[in-house]
């Protein structure tokens, strides 16, 4: 049964309220591609409230109160609760491969191919996705300042994630459009038969009225 517009709107509002309680690390430990998709899954009843290690026990309690559900222990399949950490690149060891830039969900790493990269500490969410992406182990983790765990930083991380997702979606659409245009050009060239075209032109000339 297809949900009505009213049901969809209600689910979206609920997802907004759930998302507001999540830490916005965008770490994917919950099994979803970021905090918002996880919030939407909870709102739809497709995910439990205990799948976010960065949110920990306090986050689970907040979600339980919002949704009027029993408090659950953190599901160990998704990780353990631990202090959030900041990523820092050991610049002398960086080879400029850009793999960490590609892995960062909030564009907190800047640099260019074959040049040194660096982490914008204020924007880092502690997702740690850059660590396994680095082929030379030049990323270390350091304690995150307590002030960086406050709601303003979470709100900023949400906006950075949304902006990055929109950019990647636009780039994918442009890439798909370019591939489609190339395929259409190739198909058009394949359908053309130079011999038949020459014969058709010759036949047309023969049928032209003589002066």
C-alpha positions as CSV (number, residue, x, y, z in Angstrom):
1,X,0.0,0.0,0.0
2,X,1.4,3.4,-1.1
3,X,1.8,5.9,1.8
4,X,-0.4,9.0,1.5
5,X,1.1,12.5,1.2
6,X,0.1,13.1,4.8
7,X,1.9,9.9,6.0
8,X,5.0,10.9,4.0
9,X,5.0,14.4,5.6
10,X,4.5,12.9,9.0
11,X,7.4,10.5,8.5
12,X,9.6,13.3,7.3
13,X,8.9,15.4,10.3
14,X,9.6,12.5,12.6
15,X,12.9,11.8,10.7
16,X,13.8,15.5,11.3
17,X,13.3,15.1,15.0
18,X,15.3,11.9,15.1
19,X,18.1,13.4,13.0
20,X,18.3,16.3,15.4
21,X,19.3,13.9,18.2
22,X,22.0,12.0,16.2
23,X,25.6,13.1,16.5
24,X,26.1,13.8,12.8
25,X,29.4,12.0,12.6
26,X,28.2,10.4,9.3
27,X,30.4,7.4,10.2
28,X,28.0,4.7,8.7
29,X,28.5,2.4,11.7
30,X,24.7,2.3,12.0
31,X,24.6,0.5,8.6
32,X,23.3,3.5,6.7
33,X,24.9,6.1,4.5
34,X,24.9,8.9,7.1
35,X,22.8,10.1,10.0
36,X,19.8,11.3,7.9
37,X,19.3,7.9,6.2
38,X,19.5,6.2,9.6
39,X,16.9,8.7,11.0
40,X,14.6,8.0,8.1
41,X,15.0,4.2,8.6
42,X,14.1,4.6,12.3
43,X,11.1,6.7,11.4
44,X,9.9,4.0,9.0
45,X,10.4,1.3,11.6
46,X,13.1,-0.4,9.6
47,X,16.0,0.3,12.1
48,X,16.4,0.1,15.9
49,X,17.4,3.0,18.0
50,X,20.6,1.3,19.3
51,X,22.7,1.3,16.2
52,X,24.7,4.5,16.7
53,X,28.0,4.0,18.7
54,X,29.0,7.7,18.6
55,X,25.6,8.6,20.1
56,X,26.1,6.0,22.8
57,X,23.8,5.3,25.7
58,X,22.8,8.9,26.1
59,X,21.7,9.1,22.5
60,X,19.7,5.9,22.8
61,X,17.9,7.3,25.8
62,X,17.0,10.4,23.9
63,X,15.7,8.4,21.0
64,X,13.7,6.2,23.3
65,X,12.1,9.1,25.0
66,X,11.2,10.8,21.7
67,X,9.7,7.6,20.2
68,X,8.3,6.3,23.5
69,X,10.2,3.0,23.2
70,X,12.1,1.0,25.7
71,X,15.8,1.9,26.2
72,X,18.0,-0.7,24.6
73,X,21.7,-1.4,25.1
74,X,24.0,-0.4,22.2
75,X,24.1,-3.2,19.6
76,X,27.7,-4.5,19.6
77,X,27.4,-5.5,15.9
78,X,27.6,-1.8,15.1
79,X,30.6,-1.0,17.4
80,X,31.3,0.2,20.9
81,X,30.9,3.5,22.6
82,X,34.1,5.4,22.9
83,X,35.4,8.9,23.0
84,X,35.2,10.8,19.7
85,X,38.6,11.4,18.0
86,X,39.9,13.9,15.6
87,X,41.9,12.8,12.5
88,X,45.2,14.4,11.8
89,X,47.4,13.7,8.8
90,X,51.1,13.2,9.4
91,X,52.1,15.6,6.6
92,X,55.6,14.3,6.1
93,X,54.3,10.9,5.3
94,X,51.3,12.0,3.0
95,X,51.7,10.9,-0.6
96,X,48.8,13.0,-1.9
97,X,46.7,10.0,-3.1
98,X,43.4,11.8,-2.3
99,X,41.8,8.6,-0.9
100,X,41.1,10.3,2.4
101,X,39.5,13.2,0.7
102,X,37.2,10.9,-1.2
103,X,36.3,9.0,2.1
104,X,35.5,12.1,4.2
105,X,31.7,12.6,4.4
106,X,31.9,16.2,5.3
107,X,34.7,17.6,3.2
108,X,36.9,18.2,6.2
109,X,40.1,17.2,4.3
110,X,41.7,19.5,1.8
111,X,44.5,19.0,-0.7
112,X,45.1,17.9,-4.3
113,X,46.5,14.9,-6.1
114,X,50.2,14.4,-5.4
115,X,50.2,17.2,-2.9
116,X,50.1,17.2,0.9
117,X,46.6,17.0,2.5
118,X,45.4,18.4,5.8
119,X,42.4,18.0,8.0
120,X,40.3,21.0,8.9
121,X,40.0,20.2,12.6
122,X,36.9,22.3,13.3
123,X,35.0,20.4,10.6
124,X,36.2,16.9,11.5
125,X,33.4,14.7,13.0
126,X,35.5,11.9,14.2
127,X,34.0,9.4,11.8
128,X,37.4,7.7,11.2
129,X,36.5,6.7,7.6
130,X,39.7,8.3,6.4
131,X,41.9,6.0,8.5
132,X,41.3,2.7,6.6
133,X,41.2,4.6,3.3
134,X,44.8,5.8,3.7
135,X,47.3,3.4,2.0
136,X,50.3,4.6,3.9
137,X,48.9,4.8,7.5
138,X,49.7,8.5,7.8
139,X,46.5,9.4,9.6
140,X,46.5,9.5,13.4
141,X,43.6,10.0,15.9
142,X,43.7,12.5,18.7
143,X,41.1,13.4,21.4
144,X,38.3,15.7,20.2
145,X,37.8,18.9,22.2
146,X,34.7,18.7,24.4
147,X,33.4,21.9,22.7
148,X,33.3,20.2,19.4
149,X,30.6,17.8,20.6
150,X,28.0,20.5,21.0
151,X,24.9,21.0,18.9
152,X,26.3,23.9,16.7
153,X,29.1,21.6,15.5
154,X,26.6,18.8,14.8
155,X,24.4,21.3,12.8
156,X,27.5,22.4,10.8
157,X,28.4,18.8,10.1
158,X,24.9,18.1,8.9
159,X,25.1,21.0,6.4
160,X,28.6,19.9,5.2
161,X,27.3,16.4,4.6
162,X,24.2,17.6,2.7
163,X,26.3,20.0,0.6
164,X,28.7,17.2,-0.3
165,X,25.9,14.7,-1.1
166,X,24.3,17.3,-3.4
167,X,27.6,18.0,-5.2
168,X,28.3,14.3,-5.7
169,X,24.7,13.7,-7.0
170,X,25.2,16.6,-9.5
171,X,28.5,15.2,-10.7
172,X,27.0,11.7,-11.1
173,X,24.1,13.1,-13.1
174,X,26.5,15.1,-15.3
175,X,28.6,11.9,-15.8
176,X,25.6,9.8,-16.7
177,X,24.4,12.5,-19.2
178,X,27.8,12.6,-20.8
179,X,27.9,8.8,-21.1
180,X,24.4,8.8,-22.6
181,X,25.4,11.4,-25.2
182,X,28.5,9.4,-26.2
183,X,26.4,6.3,-26.5
184,X,23.9,8.1,-28.7
185,X,26.6,9.4,-30.9
186,X,28.2,5.9,-31.3
187,X,24.8,4.3,-32.0
188,X,24.1,7.0,-34.6
189,X,27.4,6.4,-36.3
190,X,26.9,2.7,-36.2
191,X,23.5,2.9,-37.8
192,X,25.0,5.0,-40.7
193,X,26.1,2.9,-43.7
194,X,28.4,5.0,-46.0
195,X,27.8,2.6,-49.0
196,X,24.0,2.9,-48.7
197,X,24.2,6.6,-48.3
198,X,26.3,6.9,-51.5
199,X,23.9,4.7,-53.4
200,X,21.0,6.8,-52.2
201,X,22.6,10.0,-53.3
202,X,23.4,8.5,-56.7
203,X,19.8,7.3,-57.1
204,X,18.5,10.8,-56.1
205,X,20.7,12.4,-58.8
206,X,19.4,10.0,-61.4
207,X,15.9,10.9,-60.5
208,X,16.5,14.6,-60.8
209,X,14.8,16.1,-63.9
210,X,17.2,16.7,-66.8
211,X,17.5,20.2,-68.1
